[in-house]
Amino acid sequence: MEEAKLGMDVSKAVLDVELVVAEHQARAAQFENSLAGFKQLVRWLKHHWKGPVHVCLEATGLYGDEVALFLHEAGYTVSVVNPARIKAYAASQLQRNKTDQLDAALIADFCRTQQPPAWTPPDPAWRELRALARHLLEVKDMRQQERNRLQAGLSSSAVRQSLEAHIAFLEQQISDLERQMQDHIDQHPDLKHQHDLLDSIPGLGPLSAALLLAEAGDLQRFDHAGQVVAFAGLNPRQRRSGTSVHGPTHLSKCGSARLRHILYFPALAALRFNPRLAAWGDQLAARGKSKMQIVGAAMHKLLVLAYGVLKSGRPFDPAWGAVLLPAP
């Protein structure tokens, strides 16, 4: 039996969907983004199509996670697609208007023509670790905002006292979240094994290893290191055409911004305290590379090393690292 395609545009409150059974047979509907709405969606699908359905939605974070998991457990094939792919597909189709329902129809057509791979739900233990890690980063951002306000030259002592009290509260929250993350890792042998492997890499400490593990997930799901680097948006992007366009090479940044954020400070530390990486950074500087280019390259190397230790299941070996980081 033919497989129907369901395109879904996800927002905080509602799900706009379009069911395509054949190229010119489409049905549109809207449901609440809630458990009750998910159940209503499944009943609607069963009413309009008795055969298999391939559901496709953009990776929109928390708003789409629950419905993707619900539909997967209900037996549907689910694909969670990078929004950049949908945006590029819309441009290729010369889409001039943008509404939620039009987006759902576009996603259904993308699913029909591109056949994206099926999504596999992440392990619940990893989902909890990711939630803790993301909340930790959010609280740290809040603390930095309050620190900036405190340093802005306040004239009100009452406001200053309020900010100091809030900062102290946030620091306690940060300490608690870091402890909860480590406790969670210690309670799950697989997470602990992966964390210990990452912690063996010079430049990654216990916290940065935990954050990297939380955001990247199981790096062993990638076939090679290049896929991991592209996932983080750390692959080089060239801009050259003909004889007149020779733009500088930059990081593509077409990937996880959170992962790049997590790797930034470990890369700075590695460039200072890892002798081989520091020497390699000096070599890049001598070749005229800017500071940010060197930091980006160090982030790239750290991620490749992380993939290597997790794929091999062995801690970091300086002799093996020398292959990736040759002395100048």
N, C-alpha and C positions, 0 to 999 in steps of 0.2 A: 504494500500500500504506500502511496505517495506520502512523503513527510511534509507536514505543514511548517511554515516559518512564522515565528512570533517575534516581532520587534517591540522592544519595550524602552520607553523613555522614563527614567526614574527621577523623581524629585522628592523633597522632604515629605510632602503630604500625599501625593498621588502617583499612580502608575498609569501612563498613557500607553496603550498597546495597539498593535495592528497585526491581525492574523491573516497570513497569505497562504491559501491552499494551492492555488495555481497563480500564474503570473498576473491574471486579471481578476482574481476572486479574492477580495480583501474585506475584512470586517474590523471596525475600530471600536474601542471601548475605553473606559477609564475606571480605575479602582483605587480605593484608599491604600496607602502604603502602610498597611497594618496587617496583623494576623487575620483579622476578619476579611480584609480585602484580598489577601492571598487565597483564602478558601473560596471566596466568591469568584476569583479569577480562574481557579481550577474547575469549578462547576461550569463556568462560561466556556472554557476550552472544551470540556467533555461534551457540552451541548452542541457546539458548532463543528467539532471534528473528532471522529472516533479513532483515528489513526495516530501515528507518532508525531510529536511536535518538537521542533528545535527552537529553543528560546535564546534570544540574543539581546544583551544589554551592555551598556558601557560600564567600565569600572569606575563607579562614582563613590567608592568608599562605603561608609556606614549606611548610606541611604539604600544601596542596592544589595548589601551583603545578605540580609535576612531573606529577601524574596528569592535570591539566587539559591540559597541553601534550601528553602522550602520547596521550590520547584524541582530541585535535584532530588530531594528525598521523596517527592511525589512521583518520580520515575521519568521525568523529562530530561532531554539532552539540553544542557545549559552552556552557553558560551559567554564569557565575560571579556569584553574587548577593550583594548586601549582606546580612549576617546580620540587620540590623535589619528587613528586609522579611520574612525567614523568621519571626522572632520575632513580628512583628505578625500574620502569617498564622496562626501557631499560636494566638495569642490570639483571632483571629476564628473559629477552628474549635473554641474552648473545649477545647483540649488540656489535660488535667489531669495526665498522666504524661509523663515525659521519660526516654527511653533512646536509645541510639545508633540502634537499629533503628527505633524510632518516629520519630525525627528523619528518618531516610532515607525512610520512608514519607510523612512530611509534605512533605519536599522534592519527592518525586515527584509528589504531588498538587498542590503549588504550581506545578510545571512544567506539569502538565496543564491547570490552570485559568487560569494567568496568562500562559503563553507568553512567558517572559523572552527578551530579545534574545540573539543568539549572541555569544559572546566571541571576540575576536581576540587571539592571543598577542602580547605586546609584543616589540619589536625586541630581539635579544640584546645589542646594545650598551647599550641603556637598562637592561636587566635587570642587567648587570654594574655600571653606574653606581649603580643603586638599592642593590645589595648592598654596594658600597663605602660609600655614604652612610649606610646604616642601621648598618653596623658602626662607622663613625666616631662616630655619635651614641651608640651603646652604650658605646664606649670612653670618650667624654667623660663619660657618666654615671658610669662606674666611677671615673674620676679625681676627680669631685666627691664621690663617696662616701668615697674615701680621704682627700681634703682635710678633709671633715667629721670623720672619725675623728681626724685629726692635730690638729684644733683643739678636740678634746673634753677637753683637759687631761690628757694621758697622763702617768703617773708612771714608766713603764718606758722607759728609753733604748733598749733593744733593739727594742721594738715601734715606737718613733718612727723608728729607723733603717730598719726594715723597710718602714714606710709611705712614708718619703721615697724609698727605692729603688724601690718600686713606682710611686709617682707619676712619678718620672723616667722609668721604663720606659714608662708609659702616655703621657707627653708625647711621647716619641720615636715611639710607635705612631701617635699623632694626627698628628704631622708627616708621617710616612711615608704615612698614608692620604690626607691632604689632597693630597700631591704625586701619589699614584697616581690620585686622582680627576681632577686637572687634566691629567695625562698622558693619561688615558683620553679625556677630552673633546677634547683637542687632536688625538688620533688619528682622530677620527670627525667629518668635516666638518659633518654635520647637527647633531650635539650641540654642536659649537663655535659654529655660527651661532646656535642658540637660546640658548646660554649668553651670548654677546656681546650679544644683544638684551636679555636679562634684566639683565645687568650695566650696561646703559645707564640703568636706572631709578634715580633718586636714592633711597637707602635700602637698595638691594640691592648688596652688594659681591660680589667674585668667588666667595667661599665660599658665601654665602647664595644666590647665583644658582645655583650648582652643586647645592646641597641642594634648592632648590625644583624645579629641573629633574628631579632624581633622583626625588623623591617624587611630583610631579604628573604626570610623563610628558608626552606631547604634548598640550598644552592645546588645540591646534587641532582635536582630535576633538570638542570641545563645540560646540554650535550657537550659544550665546550666553553672555555673561558670567555671567548668573544661574545657569546650570548649574555653572559653575566654582566660584562662591561656595558653592552648595549642596554640591558635592563636598567642600569643605573644612569644611563645617559653620559657615560664617561668615554665613549668612543670618539675619535677625532672626526671632525666634519670639515671637509675641504670645499673651497669655493673657487673653481677654475673653469674657464670656458674660453676656447679659442686661443688667440694670442694676446688678448687685451685684459682679460679678467684673471687676476692672480691674487685672490683674497687670502688673508692669513687663515691658518688652520685653528679652529676652536673646538671646544667640547660640544658635542651635539646637544646635550641637555635634554634629549628626547627620551626621558626615562624618569625614574623615581627621584624627585627632588629631595625627599626625606632621606634617602640613602646617601645622596651626595652630602647633605648637611651632616649626617652622622660621621662620614669619613673625613670631613674637612679637618677637624682638630687632631685626630690621630695621625693624619698625613703631616701636619705641622710638627707634631712630636717626633714622628719617625725621621723627618728631615733633620732634626736637631740631635737626636739621641741614638739613632741607628747608624753606626759608622759607614756601612756600605751604602745605605740609602742617602746619607748626607754627602758622601763622595760623588755618588751618581747625580745628586742635585747640583753640586758644584760644577760637574761636567756640563750639565744642561745650561747653567748660567753662563759658562764660558762660551757656549755656542750661541749666546744671544737670546735665550729664552727668558721671558718675563717671570716675575715671582709667581703670578697666578698660573701660568703655564706649568711651572715646575710643581706647584702644589697639586694641580689637576693630574699631572703625570704620576705623582706619588699616590694620590687617591686611586688611580687606575691600578698601580702595582699592588697596593694593599688589598684591593678587591680580588685581583688575580691570585694572590697568595692565599686569601681566605677560601677561594674556590678550590685551590690545590689541596689544602690541608683537609677540607671537608670531603672532597672527592676521593682522596687517598685513604682517609681515616687515620692518618698519622700526624703527630705534632710537627710544627715547623722545624725544618732541618736547615741550618745555615749554609751547608754545602749545596743543598738544592736551591736555596734562595739566591745563591751566587750565580746561578744560570740566568735568573731573571734580572739580577742587578749586578752586571759585570763591573768590575773596578775600572775607573777611567784610565 
